[in-house]
Amino acid sequence: MMPSLFRTALLRGRIITASELAVRSHYARPGTGPHPTSYPSLSSRHRRPHRTVVTARRRADGHRLVLGIIPRGRPSSSSSSGGGGSKADRDDSSVVDEDSGDAPADDGDIGGSTVADDGFPWRHESRPPARLLARDDLSGMPNNLRARFVRRLVSCKELNLSPWDALPVPFLAREWEVDLATNFKIAFGLALEELLSSVYRGTVPVVRGDGDMITVDTSGRIAGSGGNANLMENNTYLNRMLDKSLIARYQSFDADKYHLKFSMRPYEAKLESIFAVPLLSREIVENKPYLRGAYQRIEKAFVENASFEEVKRMTYDLANEVGEKNAFTRTVIADVTIVCAEYFQVKDARSGIVMQGMDDGREEEEVVHNVRFEVVTERNDREEDGKSRKIGSWKIIDIDDMLNGNVFH
């Protein structure tokens, strides 16, 4: 039964299978999740303008709500590396964007956490970003039960798991899913600890307590201790854990202007979605920016034309662009929700006014963060290992959609 199910799923996998088959025929060589949790709907999304004038009042739940955000001038024309190519919608017939320009940055749903352009980038909400309600993994692929299953199937193969591991079990998470989500939770805590230490250049202690509780209070920090940009850029450990576009969001934070009081204890994690992107990696796209969004353009062409020949032609074009050396490169991308007990407060250093988060004296609150990870896999030429894929190191590429998922494909 399983081979038949496996074959049917692949044949019905639409674009991800079509492009995989096209690549394999192009470079032919001899011998060669559980259902996401349902959350209450979020409040309206907030987009942060390029420059703002800010006022604030207290919400009914005791939080500070930012009001009167008034744009001054146009948003920056450059985006983080997570933005899609601006020509994608104009040129669907080609996988290559010959005049790739970055789309304007969209900061996504970061709730009431952002106060000004140099405020602390953090989202403190009891529910995850709204896209998880719609089960949107930002893959650009069909969002239905069958297609999501095929994405799990292909992802399991990339992680050297069996096809059986892809089969969803009602009301039960697979062991590999639990292990992966748990490791993501641990990695999130370690990355955040290192990030906070880098932001404040070690001038204030970031304390790790019982239950992996992370605590920092900068109210006693001496102003003028210096910026953090160079330290963060040169922090090899931090850059291994976080994508540079995400790190860049914290480099502009003025540590002298604000006092941060923060504690977080992650205690529950759940894998929400996982999928694989063939042919492309973030490094390939950085070296060839015109390939940004190339895979999603293939998917869009299939949806609009329903032509396998068109998909095959575009996939050949993409394969030729990445070259034979990278023809068997894949990127696996996963979303995980992490439930934390958290206290978050940002005060203006001069006035002592609470600009973000919670008022003094409040207890920790239950907060849900959506953390997005990715890993690059390659073909394993060491047959004695018994594993078809060589798996790299997982890296955090986005937190709570601050970079709109940091999509590159």
Secondary structure, DSSP 8 states (H G I E B T S, - for coil): -HHHHHHHHHHT-THHHHHHHHHHHHT--TT------------------SS---EEEE-TTS-EEEE-----S---S---TTS-BTTTTT--S-S--TT--B--------TT---STTS------SS--GGGGGT--SSSS--SHHHHHHHHHHHHHHTT--GGGGS-BTTB--HHHHHHHHHHHHHHHHHHHHHHHHHTTTSS--EE-GGG-EEEE-TT--TT----HHHHHT-HHHHHHB-HHHHHHHHT--TTTEEEEEEEEEEEEEEEEEEEEES--HHHHHHSGGGTTHHHHHHHHHHHH--HHHHHHHHHHHHHHH-GGGTT-EEEEEEEEEEEEEEEEEEETTT--EEEE--TT---EEEEEEEEEEEEEEE---GGG--SEEE---EEEEETTTTTT----
